Amino acid sequence: MNLICEITQQALLTGCLTIESENQLRQLLSGKYGTEDLKAFIRLQQAVMEGLVRQESRERFFAQVSPGSFTQEVAIAS
């Protein structure tokens, strides 16, 4: 089994894509990979979009951004 497939399988089993796994995927996807790895990555993307797998990085990002300050920044930028 290829490494992208393994990372995808782990994320699907646990329901979580860790920051470490996400960084590893970025590295792997910047190089050459096979059709099976591409299909696995697409499955992972779909699972994230459907809410079956959560991204630790997004959760941490949104936990750091307070709703009030985000709204104010958007209003100021407009």
N, C-alpha and C positions, 0 to 999 in steps of 0.2 A: 504494500500500500504506500502511496506517495505521501509526503509530509503535509501538503495542503489537504488532502483527503483525511488524514489523521486528525488535523486540527479541527476540520469541519465536523468530523464524527464526534470528537470530544465535546465541542460546543453544542451539538444537537442533543447529546446524551445528558449534559449537565444543564442545558438551557441558558448557558452564560458563555460569552466570548470575553475572556480575560484580556487585560491590557497587554500582557506579555504575548498572548497568542495573536492578538491583533497586530502588534509590532512585527512578529515573526511572519505573519501573512504578508504584510507590506514588503518585507525583504524578499520573500519567496516570489511574490507576484511581479517584482521588478526584474526578475531573471526569466529564464526559460522554464516552461512547465508544460505538461501534457494535457491532452483532452480530458482525461479523468479528473485531474486537478481543477481544470476550468469548470467542469460540470459540478464538482463538489463546492467550489466557491460560489457558483450561481445558486446552488441549493442553500448555502449558508446565508447569502444575501436575502433570498426569499423568506427564509425562516426569521431573520431579523425584522424584515418588513411586516411579516404577519404577527410579530410579537411572540413567537415561539422561542426565540433566543434573544437575550438582552445583552447589550454591550456595556461592559463595565466602564469604559472610557466615557461614554455618553452620560451614564448615571453620575459619575464623578463631576463631569463638566456642569451639568444642570444643578447639581447639589451646591456648587460653588457660586453659581449665578443666582442672586436673589431676584425674585420676580419684580420687585419694585425698581431696582436699579436697571434691569434689562429694559423695562417699559420706558423709563426715563431716557435711556440712551437711544432707543428707537425714536422717541418723540423729538429729541434734540437733533438727530441725524436727518429728520424729515424736513 
